Structures are given as structure tokens and as C-alpha cells.
Amino acid sequence: MKLRLGGQFAFYLPGHPAEVEVDLLETERLVDVLARLGIPPAEIHLAAVNGELVELTTCQVSQSDVVSIFPPIGGGWAP
């Protein structure tokens, strides 16, 4: 599985890669894969598998999938 890490998520992995290959022997819940990698699911705002938005806690992923995760986006200016 190819995992693309948006925002600060790269900092949870050694070397801080923007993208990483994750070996899956069978289909797994995405939330379990991320937790095993040390990426806190509670910090993920959006997740997409093969370009489609998915529900993080119920989505199943397999070796051929491309997964992207993103944190909430903040910004702006307040006086």
C-alpha cells in the first residue's frame, strides 16, 4: 500500500517521508494500519483511498491501494 502523508504526519515516521510503502499481507482496516505506524487516527481529518474520500474507521485497504491522509487545515489572521 502506498501511503501519502499530508501536513505534519510525516513527522511520525523515521526520516519524515512524504510517502511510504506499507506491506499488507491481507486486507486491513485503515485505522489499524495507521495506528500500527504510530500515526494517531484522532488527528486525521480527511482520508482518501485511490482518490475517493473514505470513512477512516470503517475503510478496508489492501496492498494495491494508494492512501492519502490529511490533518485539519487552519490559518488566517485575527487581530
DSSP file (Angstrom, degrees, kcal/mol; ACC not computed):
  #  RESIDUE AA STRUCTURE BP1 BP2  ACC     N-H-->O    O-->H-N    N-H-->O    O-->H-N    TCO  KAPPA ALPHA  PHI   PSI    X-CA   Y-CA   Z-CA
    1    1 A M              0   0    0      0, 0.0    21,-3.2     0, 0.0     2,-0.6   0.000 360.0 360.0 360.0 135.5    0.0    0.0    0.0
    2    2 A K  E     -Ab  21  66A   0     63,-2.4    65,-3.3    19,-0.2     2,-0.5  -0.854 360.0-163.0 -95.1 126.9    1.3    3.4   -0.8
    3    3 A L  E     -Ab  20  67A   0     17,-3.2    17,-2.3    -2,-0.6     2,-0.5  -0.948   3.3-161.8-115.4 118.7    0.6    5.9    2.0
    4    4 A R  E     -Ab  19  68A   0     63,-3.7    65,-2.1    -2,-0.5     2,-0.7  -0.876  11.7-149.5-101.5 127.1    0.9    9.7    1.2
    5    5 A L  E     - b   0  69A   0     13,-2.9     5,-0.2    -2,-0.5     2,-0.2  -0.854  11.1-166.2-106.7 110.7    1.2   11.8    4.3
    6    6 A G    >   -     0   0    0     63,-2.3     3,-1.7    -2,-0.7     4,-0.1  -0.506  55.2  -9.5 -87.3 161.3   -0.2   15.3    4.3
    7    7 A G  G >  S-     0   0    0      1,-0.2     3,-0.6    -2,-0.2    -2,-0.1  -0.216 128.5 -15.8  58.1-135.1    0.6   18.0    6.9
    8    8 A Q  G >  S+     0   0    0      1,-0.2     3,-1.8     2,-0.1     4,-0.3   0.458 106.2 100.2 -83.4  -2.3    2.5   17.0   10.0
    9    9 A F  G X   +     0   0    0     -3,-1.7     3,-1.6     1,-0.3     4,-0.3   0.760  69.5  68.2 -62.9 -25.6    2.0   13.2    9.6
   10   10 A A  G X  S+     0   0    0     -3,-0.6     3,-1.5     1,-0.3     6,-0.3   0.805  88.3  67.9 -60.7 -27.7    5.5   12.7    8.0
   11   11 A F  G <  S+     0   0    0     -3,-1.8    -1,-0.3     1,-0.3    -2,-0.2   0.640  88.1  65.3 -71.0 -12.4    7.0   13.6   11.4
   12   12 A Y  G <  S+     0   0    0     -3,-1.6    -1,-0.3    -4,-0.3    -2,-0.2   0.634  96.8  66.4 -80.8 -13.3    5.6   10.4   13.0
   13   13 A L  S X  S-     0   0    0     -3,-1.5     3,-2.1    -4,-0.3    25,-0.0  -0.831  97.3 -94.8-112.1 147.1    7.8    8.2   10.7
   14   14 A P  T 3  S+     0   0    0      0, 0.0    -2,-0.1     0, 0.0    -1,-0.1  -0.323 112.3  14.6 -58.2 133.9   11.6    7.8   10.7
   15   15 A G  T 3  S-     0   0    0      1,-0.2    -4,-0.1    -4,-0.1    -5,-0.1   0.340 108.9-107.5  81.8  -6.8   13.2   10.1    8.2
   16   16 A H    <   -     0   0    0     -3,-2.1    -1,-0.2    -6,-0.3    -5,-0.2   0.904  49.7-171.1  53.8  53.5    9.9   12.1    7.8
   17   17 A P        -     0   0    0      0, 0.0    -4,-0.1     0, 0.0    -1,-0.1  -0.411  27.6-144.3 -74.5 151.0    9.0   10.8    4.4
   18   18 A A  S    S+     0   0    0      1,-0.2   -13,-2.9    -2,-0.1     2,-0.3   0.661  90.7  23.7 -81.8 -18.4    6.1   12.4    2.5
   19   19 A E  E    S-A    4   0A   0    -15,-0.2     2,-0.3    -9,-0.1    -1,-0.2  -0.995  70.0-178.8-148.6 143.3    5.2    9.0    1.1
   20   20 A V  E     -A    3   0A   0    -17,-2.3   -17,-3.2    -2,-0.3     2,-0.5  -0.993  25.8-125.2-145.3 148.5    5.9    5.4    2.3
   21   21 A E  E     -A    2   0A   0     -2,-0.3     2,-0.5   -19,-0.2   -19,-0.2  -0.827  24.5-165.1 -92.9 132.0    5.2    1.9    1.2
   22   22 A V        -     0   0    0    -21,-3.2     2,-0.5    -2,-0.5    -2,-0.0  -0.980  14.7-136.6-119.7 123.2    3.4   -0.3    3.7
   23   23 A D        -     0   0    0     -2,-0.5     2,-0.5     2,-0.0    40,-0.0  -0.680  22.1-174.3 -82.4 124.9    3.4   -4.1    3.2
   24   24 A L        -     0   0    0     -2,-0.5    39,-0.2     1,-0.1     3,-0.1  -0.980  17.9-167.4-119.1 129.0    0.0   -5.7    3.8
   25   25 A L  S    S+     0   0    0     -2,-0.5     2,-0.3     1,-0.1    -1,-0.1   0.744  78.3   0.5 -83.1 -25.4   -0.4   -9.4    3.8
   26   26 A E  S    S-     0   0    0     35,-0.1    -1,-0.1    36,-0.0     2,-0.1  -0.921  98.6 -63.6-151.1 173.2   -4.2   -9.2    3.7
   27   27 A T        +     0   0    0     -2,-0.3     2,-0.3    -3,-0.1    35,-0.2  -0.425  58.6 177.9 -64.2 135.8   -7.0   -6.6    3.7
   28   28 A E  E     -E   61   0B   0     33,-2.3    33,-3.3    -2,-0.1     2,-0.3  -0.931  36.9 -92.6-137.0 159.7   -7.0   -4.5    6.9
   29   29 A R  E >>  -E   60   0B   0     -2,-0.3     4,-1.8    31,-0.2     3,-0.5  -0.577  33.5-133.3 -70.1 135.7   -8.9   -1.6    8.4
   30   30 A L  H 3> S+     0   0    0     29,-2.6     4,-2.4    -2,-0.3     5,-0.2   0.889 105.1  57.7 -57.8 -41.8   -7.1    1.7    7.5
   31   31 A V  H 3> S+     0   0    0     25,-0.9     4,-2.0    28,-0.4    -1,-0.2   0.855 106.5  49.6 -60.1 -35.1   -7.4    2.9   11.1
   32   32 A D  H <> S+     0   0    0     -3,-0.5     4,-2.1     2,-0.2    -1,-0.2   0.887 109.3  50.8 -71.5 -39.1   -5.5   -0.2   12.3
   33   33 A V  H  X S+     0   0    0     -4,-1.8     4,-1.4     2,-0.2    -2,-0.2   0.935 112.6  46.5 -62.2 -46.3   -2.7    0.3    9.8
   34   34 A L  H  X>S+     0   0    0     -4,-2.4     5,-2.5     1,-0.2     4,-0.5   0.904 111.2  51.1 -65.4 -41.7   -2.2    3.9   10.8
   35   35 A A  H ><5S+     0   0    0     -4,-2.0     3,-1.1     1,-0.2    -1,-0.2   0.894 107.2  54.2 -62.5 -39.6   -2.2    3.1   14.5
   36   36 A R  H 3<5S+     0   0    0     -4,-2.1    -1,-0.2     1,-0.3    -2,-0.2   0.831 107.0  51.7 -63.7 -31.4    0.4    0.4   13.9
   37   37 A L  H 3<5S-     0   0    0     -4,-1.4    -1,-0.3    -3,-0.2    -2,-0.2   0.557 121.0-109.9 -80.4  -8.1    2.6    3.0   12.2
   38   38 A G  T <<5S+     0   0    0     -3,-1.1    -3,-0.2    -4,-0.5    -2,-0.1   0.634  73.4 138.1  88.2  15.3    2.2    5.4   15.2
   39   39 A I      < -     0   0    0     -5,-2.5    -1,-0.3    -6,-0.2    -2,-0.2  -0.856  56.8-125.9 -95.2 116.7    0.0    7.9   13.4
   40   40 A P    >   -     0   0    0      0, 0.0     3,-1.9     0, 0.0     4,-0.3  -0.466  11.8-153.7 -67.7 114.2   -2.8    9.0   15.7
   41   41 A P  G >  S+     0   0    0      0, 0.0     3,-1.6     0, 0.0    15,-0.1   0.810  91.1  67.6 -56.6 -30.3   -6.1    8.4   13.9
   42   42 A A  G 3  S+     0   0    0      1,-0.3    -3,-0.0    -3,-0.0     0, 0.0   0.727  96.1  55.7 -64.2 -20.6   -7.7   11.2   16.0
   43   43 A E  G <  S+     0   0    0     -3,-1.9     2,-0.5    28,-0.1    -1,-0.3   0.504  85.6  98.7 -88.7  -4.8   -5.5   13.8   14.2
   44   44 A I    <   +     0   0    0     -3,-1.6     3,-0.1    -4,-0.3    12,-0.1  -0.735  41.3 173.5 -90.9 125.1   -6.7   12.8   10.7
   45   45 A H        +     0   0    0     25,-2.6     2,-0.4    -2,-0.5    -1,-0.2   0.833  69.1  20.3 -95.3 -41.4   -9.4   15.0    9.3
   46   46 A L  E     -C   70   0A   0     24,-1.9    24,-2.5     9,-0.1     2,-0.4  -0.984  60.2-175.9-132.3 142.2   -9.6   13.5    5.7
   47   47 A A  E     -C   69   0A   0      7,-0.5     7,-2.6    -2,-0.4     2,-0.4  -0.999   4.6-171.4-135.3 139.0   -8.6   10.2    4.3
   48   48 A A  E     -CD  68  53A   0     20,-2.6    20,-2.6    -2,-0.4     2,-0.5  -0.989   8.9-160.8-130.9 140.6   -8.8    9.1    0.6
   49   49 A V  E >  S-CD  67  52A   0      3,-2.7     3,-1.7    -2,-0.4    18,-0.2  -0.983  83.1 -15.5-121.2 120.8   -8.2    5.7   -0.9
   50   50 A N  T 3  S-     0   0    0     16,-3.5    -1,-0.1    -2,-0.5    17,-0.1   0.858 131.8 -51.2  53.6  38.0   -7.5    5.7   -4.7
   51   51 A G  T 3  S+     0   0    0     15,-0.4     2,-0.5     1,-0.2    -1,-0.3   0.443 115.8 111.7  84.4   0.9   -8.7    9.3   -4.9
   52   52 A E  E <  S-D   49   0A   0     -3,-1.7    -3,-2.7     0, 0.0    -1,-0.2  -0.918  71.1-117.6-110.8 131.1  -12.1    8.6   -3.1
   53   53 A L  E     -D   48   0A   0     -2,-0.5     2,-0.3    -5,-0.2    -5,-0.3  -0.403  40.1-172.5 -63.1 139.3  -12.9   10.1    0.4
   54   54 A V        -     0   0    0     -7,-2.6     2,-0.6    -2,-0.1    -7,-0.5  -0.879  32.7-103.6-132.4 162.2  -13.4    7.3    2.9
   55   55 A E    >>  -     0   0    0     -2,-0.3     4,-1.9     1,-0.1     3,-0.8  -0.805  33.0-144.8 -84.4 118.3  -14.6    6.9    6.5
   56   56 A L  T 34 S+     0   0    0     -2,-0.6   -25,-0.9     1,-0.2    -1,-0.1   0.855  91.6  48.0 -56.6 -43.2  -11.4    6.3    8.4
   57   57 A T  T 34 S+     0   0    0      1,-0.2    -1,-0.2   -27,-0.1   -25,-0.1   0.708 121.3  32.4 -78.5 -19.3  -12.7    3.8   11.0
   58   58 A T  T <4 S+     0   0    0     -3,-0.8    -1,-0.2   -29,-0.1    -2,-0.2   0.573  88.5 112.4-112.3 -12.1  -14.6    1.5    8.6
   59   59 A C     <  -     0   0    0     -4,-1.9   -29,-2.6   -30,-0.1     2,-0.4  -0.385  51.9-151.5 -68.6 136.6  -12.5    1.6    5.4
   60   60 A Q  E     -E   29   0B   0    -31,-0.3     2,-0.3   -30,-0.1   -31,-0.2  -0.897  13.4-166.5-105.8 137.7  -10.6   -1.5    4.4
   61   61 A V  E     -E   28   0B   0    -33,-3.3   -33,-2.3    -2,-0.4     2,-0.2  -0.895   4.3-165.4-124.5 155.5   -7.3   -1.3    2.5
   62   62 A S    >   -     0   0    0     -2,-0.3     3,-1.8   -35,-0.2   -35,-0.1  -0.782  42.2 -87.8-131.4 176.5   -5.2   -3.7    0.5
   63   63 A Q  T 3  S+     0   0    0      1,-0.3   -41,-0.1    -2,-0.2   -61,-0.1   0.794 121.4  54.3 -57.8 -33.2   -1.7   -3.9   -0.9
   64   64 A S  T 3  S+     0   0    0    -63,-0.1    -1,-0.3     2,-0.1     2,-0.1   0.483  87.9 107.5 -84.0  -1.3   -2.7   -2.3   -4.2
   65   65 A D    <   -     0   0    0     -3,-1.8   -63,-2.4   -16,-0.0     2,-0.5  -0.404  58.8-145.8 -81.7 153.0   -4.3    0.8   -2.7
   66   66 A V  E     -b    2   0A   0    -65,-0.2   -16,-3.5    -2,-0.1     2,-0.4  -0.984  23.0-168.5-114.1 118.7   -3.0    4.4   -2.6
   67   67 A V  E     -bC   3  49A   0    -65,-3.3   -63,-3.7    -2,-0.5     2,-0.4  -0.901   9.0-170.7-114.4 135.2   -4.0    6.1    0.6
   68   68 A S  E     -bC   4  48A   0    -20,-2.6   -20,-2.6    -2,-0.4     2,-0.4  -0.985   4.9-168.9-122.9 135.7   -3.7    9.9    1.4
   69   69 A I  E     -bC   5  47A   0    -65,-2.1   -63,-2.3    -2,-0.4   -22,-0.2  -0.960   3.3-173.8-126.1 145.9   -4.3   11.4    4.8
   70   70 A F  E     - C   0  46A   0    -24,-2.5   -25,-2.6    -2,-0.4   -24,-1.9  -0.990  17.0-135.0-138.9 143.3   -4.7   15.0    5.8
   71   71 A P        -     0   0    0      0, 0.0   -27,-0.1     0, 0.0     2,-0.1  -0.381  48.0 -77.4 -83.2 170.9   -4.9   16.9    9.1
   72   72 A P        -     0   0    0      0, 0.0     2,-0.5     0, 0.0   -26,-0.0  -0.429  50.8-128.5 -62.1 147.2   -7.5   19.7    9.6
   73   73 A I        +     0   0    0     -3,-0.1     2,-0.3    -2,-0.1    -3,-0.0  -0.882  32.0 175.4-104.9 129.8   -6.3   22.9    7.9
   74   74 A G        +     0   0    0     -2,-0.5     2,-0.3     2,-0.0     0, 0.0  -0.800  16.3 113.2-123.8 168.0   -6.2   26.1   10.0
   75   75 A G        +     0   0    0     -2,-0.3     2,-0.2     2,-0.0    -2,-0.0  -0.978  14.9 111.7 160.0-168.4   -5.0   29.5    9.2
   76   76 A G        -     0   0    0     -2,-0.3     2,-0.4     2,-0.0    -2,-0.0  -0.510  58.7 -84.8 102.1-173.3   -6.0   33.0    8.7
   77   77 A W        -     0   0    0     -2,-0.2    -2,-0.0     2,-0.0     0, 0.0  -0.999  30.2-174.0-139.3 135.3   -5.4   36.1   10.8
   78   78 A A              0   0    0     -2,-0.4    -2,-0.0     1,-0.1     0, 0.0  -0.997 360.0 360.0-131.1 130.1   -7.2   37.5   13.7
   79   79 A P              0   0    0      0, 0.0    -1,-0.1     0, 0.0    -2,-0.0   0.502 360.0 360.0 -69.7 360.0   -6.4   40.9   15.3
